[in-house]
Amino acid sequence: MTDHLRRHGPPPATKVSDGPTRLSLAEAVEAAGLTGRGGAGFPTARKLRAVAGGRGRPVVVVNAMESEPASRKDQFLIAVAPHLVLDGAVLAAAAVGANTVHVCLPRTRPDQHQQLGAAMEERRRARLDRVRIRLHALPHGYVSSESTSLVRWLNGGPALPAGNPPRTHERGVTRRPTLVHNAETLAHLALISRYGPEWFRRTGTAEEPGTTLLTVSGAVTTPGVLEAALGTSLSTVLDRAGGPTEPLGAVLLGGFGGTWLSVEHLRTPLTRSELAPLGAAPGAGVLIALPRPACGLRETARVLGYLAAHSARQCGPCRYGLPSVAEDFATLADGRADEELLSRLRRRTGLLPGRGACGHPDGAARLAASALLAFADDVGRHLAHGACPAVHEPPRIPVPPATPPETWR
């Protein structure tokens, strides 16, 4: 706590200096151009205003679940700067009029509980916060980090997506307006409050300012979490991770629900606007480098098997569509495809998006469709000649077991 205050100064205030003027937190965040760093990229100021303008006393929820298996950024942030995350959460509570902050962590990471619990105790002894902060341990499933999953669990139900409407900012925890923010977003909030929107805009691009945390893994010299300005090219990010250890065939951007990009797109800047024409987005801040000798179809099939097992199975796309796509992709990767498989796979991936209770099937469909494009040559060879020799090599991407959590509660 002492080191944190020495480095960043006193706890931030809801009035932010911007030259000669004083801005409310929502105004400062809007001027800074901060968007959510949890994956969706929603404007943070709009969330603050929506919750503050709701009926009843609001609630703030810190989403530190980080259920994306390839991501480590929130774990890293909580390990090195837990007070920055809590500063942002308390600040957001003050801005919207909340008196309670719920911090949601997976129960499979006891180290995080210890780190945040110790930070909360330090703040309690220093009488730093005027709001109550509660720490919760949730089941660790892929969809349990979805915002409505957190709200549903805090209301006594399973950690599964509830679908919309109503939206959480309208009626969330105990039917009150609820602000759900990713841990990294709240850390940025605390920094903007201290240093102002102009400081935040010194990095990034004019349209997408600031920095973001990225988890870089795969065939790079120094895998890990790094901070990069938005607008940095994907190739530069890989170079900052020590560079590729062998020639690359493709990169997976955004995580397990992200997009495969061929190496010809590595000069693309890391912004939503530049990535959108490629059907990609920064997502959960994940970049996985796949070496050329690896079989991208097999790696994709393994990820799809995991996503199918970790679905909520509450709607048709997750109960039937996603397992069928995963099965088809496994058949393709194994070189056992029939003549109708490719057309069937494309049809099924086209049917999944926009039909589920949450975005889980959309991400799986995006991954599958992008693999068919990025590894088009491999698709042709697998269909014509069977599985490639790389299928029998050790996997390159760590994928957890394709088994759902024992309990959602």
C-alpha positions in Angstrom: 0.0 0.0 0.0 2.8 2.4 0.9 4.6 1.7 -2.4 1.4 2.2 -4.3 0.7 5.6 -2.7 4.3 6.7 -3.1 4.2 5.9 -6.8 0.7 7.1 -7.7 -0.1 9.6 -5.0 -3.3 9.9 -2.9 -6.5 8.0 -3.8 -8.0 9.4 -7.0 -11.0 11.8 -6.9 -14.2 11.9 -8.9 -13.3 15.4 -10.1 -10.4 15.3 -12.6 -8.1 18.2 -13.6 -8.0 18.9 -17.3 -5.9 22.0 -17.7 -7.8 24.9 -16.0 -11.1 23.0 -15.8 -12.4 20.3 -13.5 -14.3 17.4 -15.1 -16.5 14.7 -13.6 -15.2 11.2 -13.9 -17.5 10.4 -16.8 -16.5 13.6 -18.6 -12.8 12.8 -18.1 -13.2 9.2 -19.3 -15.1 10.4 -22.3 -12.4 13.0 -23.1 -9.8 10.3 -22.7 -11.6 7.9 -25.1 -11.3 4.9 -22.8 -13.1 1.8 -23.9 -13.4 -1.5 -22.1 -10.4 -3.8 -22.0 -12.3 -7.0 -21.3 -13.1 -7.8 -24.9 -16.2 -5.9 -26.1 -14.5 -2.5 -26.3 -17.6 -0.6 -25.1 -17.1 3.1 -24.3 -16.5 3.3 -20.5 -18.2 6.7 -20.1 -21.4 5.5 -21.6 -21.5 2.6 -19.1 -20.9 5.0 -16.2 -23.7 7.3 -17.2 -26.1 4.5 -17.9 -25.7 3.1 -14.4 -25.7 6.4 -12.7 -29.0 7.3 -14.4 -30.7 4.1 -13.4 -33.4 3.5 -10.8 -32.1 2.6 -7.3 -28.7 2.6 -5.7 -26.2 1.1 -8.1 -23.7 -1.7 -7.6 -20.2 -2.1 -9.0 -18.8 -5.5 -10.0 -15.1 -6.1 -10.8 -14.7 -8.8 -13.4 -11.4 -10.5 -12.7 -12.5 -13.9 -13.8 -10.3 -14.0 -16.9 -11.8 -17.2 -18.2 -10.0 -17.0 -21.5 -7.4 -19.8 -21.1 -4.7 -18.1 -23.2 -4.9 -14.8 -21.2 -2.8 -13.9 -18.2 -3.1 -10.1 -18.2 -5.6 -9.7 -15.3 -3.7 -12.2 -13.2 -0.5 -10.2 -13.8 -2.2 -6.9 -13.1 -3.6 -8.1 -9.8 -0.2 -9.6 -8.8 1.7 -6.3 -9.4 -0.9 -3.6 -8.9 -4.0 -4.8 -6.9 -4.5 -1.3 -5.4 -4.8 0.2 -8.8 -7.7 -2.1 -9.7 -9.3 -1.4 -6.3 -8.8 2.3 -6.7 -10.7 2.2 -10.0 -13.5 0.1 -8.5 -14.0 2.5 -5.6 -13.7 5.5 -7.8 -16.4 4.1 -10.2 -18.6 3.4 -7.2 -18.3 7.0 -6.0 -19.1 8.3 -9.5 -22.3 6.3 -10.0 -23.5 6.4 -6.3 -22.8 2.8 -5.3 -22.0 1.7 -1.8 -20.9 -1.8 -2.6 -18.2 -3.3 -4.8 -18.2 -7.0 -5.6 -14.9 -8.5 -6.8 -15.3 -11.7 -8.7 -12.4 -14.2 -9.0 -12.2 -17.8 -10.1 -12.1 -20.2 -7.2 -9.3 -22.1 -8.9 -6.7 -19.3 -8.3 -6.1 -19.1 -4.5 -3.0 -16.8 -5.1 -5.2 -14.1 -6.5 -7.6 -14.4 -3.5 -4.7 -14.0 -1.2 -3.2 -11.0 -3.1 -6.5 -9.1 -3.3 -7.6 -10.1 0.2 -4.3 -8.7 1.6 -4.8 -5.5 -0.4 -8.3 -5.1 0.9 -7.2 -5.5 4.5 -4.5 -2.8 4.0 -7.2 -0.4 2.7 -9.5 -1.3 5.6 -6.8 -0.6 8.2 -6.0 2.7 6.5 -9.7 3.6 6.3 -9.2 4.4 2.7 -12.5 3.5 1.2 -16.1 4.7 2.0 -17.7 1.7 0.2 -17.9 -1.9 1.1 -15.7 -4.3 -0.9 -16.6 -8.0 -1.1 -14.5 -10.7 -2.6 -16.2 -13.7 -4.2 -14.9 -17.0 -5.5 -16.9 -18.3 -8.6 -16.8 -21.5 -10.6 -14.2 -21.2 -13.4 -15.9 -22.0 -16.7 -15.4 -20.2 -20.0 -18.8 -18.5 -19.9 -18.8 -17.8 -16.2 -16.9 -14.5 -16.9 -19.8 -13.1 -19.0 -21.3 -10.1 -17.2 -24.8 -11.6 -16.8 -23.1 -14.8 -15.4 -21.5 -12.7 -12.6 -24.8 -11.0 -11.8 -26.7 -14.3 -11.9 -24.2 -15.9 -9.5 -24.2 -12.9 -7.1 -28.0 -13.2 -7.0 -27.8 -16.8 -5.8 -28.0 -18.6 -9.2 -25.5 -20.5 -11.4 -22.6 -18.7 -13.0 -24.2 -19.0 -16.4 -25.2 -16.3 -18.9 -28.7 -15.0 -18.3 -29.3 -13.4 -21.7 -30.9 -10.1 -22.3 -33.1 -8.1 -21.6 -32.9 -6.6 -19.1 -29.3 -5.4 -19.3 -27.1 -5.4 -16.2 -26.9 -1.6 -16.2 -30.7 -1.5 -15.9 -31.3 -4.4 -13.5 -28.5 -6.5 -12.2 -27.4 -7.5 -8.7 -30.5 -7.5 -6.4 -32.3 -5.9 -9.4 -30.3 -2.7 -9.0 -28.4 -0.9 -11.8 -25.0 -2.7 -12.0 -21.7 -1.5 -13.4 -19.6 -4.5 -14.5 -16.0 -3.7 -15.5 -12.9 -5.7 -16.3 -10.0 -5.3 -13.9 -7.8 -3.7 -16.5 -10.4 -1.1 -17.4 -10.7 -0.1 -13.8 -7.0 0.3 -13.5 -7.1 2.7 -16.5 -9.9 4.5 -14.8 -7.8 5.1 -11.7 -4.9 6.4 -13.8 -7.0 8.8 -15.8 -8.4 10.2 -12.6 -4.9 10.9 -11.3 -3.2 12.1 -14.5 -6.0 13.4 -16.7 -7.4 12.6 -20.2 -4.6 14.5 -22.0 -2.0 12.2 -20.4 -4.0 9.1 -21.4 -4.1 10.3 -25.1 -0.3 10.7 -25.3 -0.2 7.0 -26.4 -2.3 5.1 -28.9 -4.1 6.7 -31.9 -6.4 9.7 -32.0 -9.4 7.4 -32.6 -8.3 4.7 -30.2 -6.1 6.1 -27.5 -4.2 4.6 -24.6 -2.4 1.3 -24.0 -3.6 -2.3 -23.5 -2.2 -5.4 -21.8 -1.4 -8.3 -24.1 -0.6 -11.9 -23.4 1.8 -13.1 -26.1 2.5 -16.9 -26.3 3.3 -19.6 -28.7 6.5 -19.6 -30.9 8.1 -16.4 -29.4 11.3 -16.1 -27.4 9.8 -14.5 -24.3 6.2 -15.3 -23.8 4.3 -13.3 -21.2 2.3 -10.1 -20.6 3.3 -6.8 -22.0 1.8 -3.4 -22.4 1.5 -1.9 -25.9 0.0 1.3 -27.3 -3.1 0.8 -29.4 -2.0 1.2 -33.0 1.2 -0.9 -32.5 1.6 -3.4 -35.4 1.2 -7.1 -34.6 4.7 -7.7 -35.8 6.1 -5.1 -33.4 4.2 -6.8 -30.5 5.8 -10.1 -31.5 9.2 -8.4 -31.6 8.7 -7.1 -28.1 8.2 -10.6 -27.0 11.6 -11.5 -28.3 10.5 -12.3 -31.9 9.5 -15.6 -33.4 11.5 -18.7 -32.5 10.8 -20.2 -35.9 9.0 -19.2 -39.1 5.3 -18.5 -38.4 2.3 -19.8 -40.3 -0.4 -17.7 -38.6 -1.3 -15.9 -35.4 -4.4 -16.2 -33.3 -5.6 -12.8 -32.1 -8.2 -12.3 -29.4 -8.1 -15.7 -27.7 -10.1 -18.9 -28.1 -13.0 -17.0 -29.5 -10.8 -14.9 -31.7 -9.5 -14.9 -35.2 -6.7 -16.6 -37.1 -4.7 -14.2 -39.2 -2.1 -15.2 -41.8 1.4 -13.8 -41.6 0.7 -11.4 -44.4 -1.5 -9.4 -42.0 1.2 -9.0 -39.3 1.8 -5.4 -40.2 -1.8 -4.5 -39.2 -2.1 -2.0 -36.4 -3.7 -3.2 -33.2 -6.8 -1.2 -33.4 -10.5 -2.2 -33.9 -10.8 0.0 -37.0 -7.8 -1.6 -38.7 -8.6 -5.1 -37.7 -12.3 -5.0 -38.5 -11.9 -5.5 -42.3 -10.1 -8.8 -41.4 -12.9 -9.9 -39.2 -10.7 -9.5 -36.2 -10.5 -7.5 -33.0 -8.1 -7.2 -30.0 -10.6 -9.2 -27.9 -9.2 -10.4 -24.6 -5.7 -9.1 -25.5 -4.3 -12.5 -26.6 -1.7 -13.1 -29.4 -0.6 -16.7 -30.1 2.1 -17.3 -32.6 1.7 -20.6 -34.5 4.8 -21.9 -36.3 4.6 -22.9 -39.9 5.2 -26.6 -39.4 2.2 -26.9 -37.0 -1.2 -28.0 -38.1 -3.6 -25.1 -37.6 -6.6 -27.3 -38.3 -5.7 -29.6 -35.5 -5.0 -26.8 -33.1 -8.4 -25.2 -34.0 -10.2 -28.5 -33.5 -8.8 -28.8 -30.0 -9.9 -25.3 -29.1 -13.4 -25.9 -30.6 -13.7 -29.1 -28.5 -12.9 -27.1 -25.4 -15.4 -24.4 -26.3 -18.2 -26.9 -27.0 -17.6 -28.6 -23.6 -17.6 -25.2 -21.8 -20.8 -23.9 -23.2 -23.8 -23.1 -21.0 -26.0 -25.5 -23.0 -28.9 -23.2 -22.4 -29.8 -22.5 -26.1 -29.8 -24.3 -29.4 -26.5 -22.9 -30.8 -24.6 -24.2 -27.8 -26.5 -27.4 -27.2 -26.4 -28.6 -30.8 -24.6 -26.2 -33.2 -21.3 -25.8 -31.4 -20.8 -29.5 -30.7 -21.6 -30.3 -34.4 -19.0 -27.7 -35.6 -16.4 -29.0 -33.2 -17.1 -32.6 -34.4 -16.9 -31.6 -38.0 -13.6 -29.7 -37.4 -12.1 -32.7 -35.6 -13.1 -34.9 -38.6 -11.4 -32.4 -41.0 -8.2 -32.3 -38.8 -8.0 -36.1 -38.7 -8.3 -36.3 -42.5 -11.5 -38.3 -42.3 -13.7 -35.8 -44.2 -16.5 -36.8 -46.5 -17.2 -34.8 -49.7 -20.0 -32.7 -48.0 -18.0 -31.8 -44.9 -16.6 -28.4 -46.0 -20.0 -27.1 -47.2 -21.7 -28.4 -44.1 -19.0 -26.8 -41.9 -19.4 -23.4 -43.6 -23.2 -23.6 -43.3 -23.1 -24.4 -39.6 -20.6 -21.7 -38.7 -22.7 -19.2 -40.6 -25.8 -20.2 -38.6 -24.2 -19.8 -35.1 -23.6 -16.0 -34.7 -26.3 -13.9 -33.2 -28.6 -16.7 -32.2 -27.3 -17.6 -28.7 -28.2 -16.2 -25.3 -24.6 -14.8 -25.1 -21.7 -14.3 -27.5 -20.1 -17.7 -26.8 -21.2 -19.4 -30.1 -20.3 -16.3 -32.0 -16.7 -16.5 -30.9 -16.5 -20.2 -31.7 -18.0 -19.6 -35.2 -15.5 -16.7 -35.8 -12.6 -19.0 -34.8 -13.7 -21.8 -37.1 -14.5 -19.6 -40.1 -11.1 -17.8 -39.8 -9.3 -21.1 -39.6 -10.9 -22.3 -42.9 -9.6 -19.1 -44.5 -6.1 -18.8 -42.9 -5.4 -22.5 -43.4 -7.1 -22.9 -46.8 -4.2 -24.8 -48.3 -4.2 -27.2 -45.4 -7.9 -27.7 -45.8 -7.5 -28.7 -49.4 -4.7 -31.1 -48.6 -6.6 -32.7 -45.7 -9.6 -33.2 -48.0 -7.6 -34.6 -50.8 -4.9 -36.6 -49.1 -5.9 -37.1 -45.5 -4.3 -35.7 -42.3 -0.9 -34.0 -42.7 2.2 -35.4 -40.7 2.0 -32.5 -38.3 -1.2 -33.9 -36.8 0.9 -36.5 -35.0 3.2 -33.9 -33.5 2.8 -32.6 -29.9 0.2 -29.8 -29.7 1.5 -26.2 -29.8 -1.3 -24.4 -28.0 -2.1 -25.3 -24.4 -5.8 -26.2 -24.2 -7.5 -27.2 -20.9 -9.4 -30.5 -20.8 -12.6 -30.4 -22.8 -14.7 -31.1 -19.7 -17.2 -28.6 -18.2 -16.9 -27.3 -14.6 -18.1 -29.7 -11.9 -20.6 -27.1 -10.8 -21.8 -23.7 -12.0 -22.6 -22.7 -8.4 
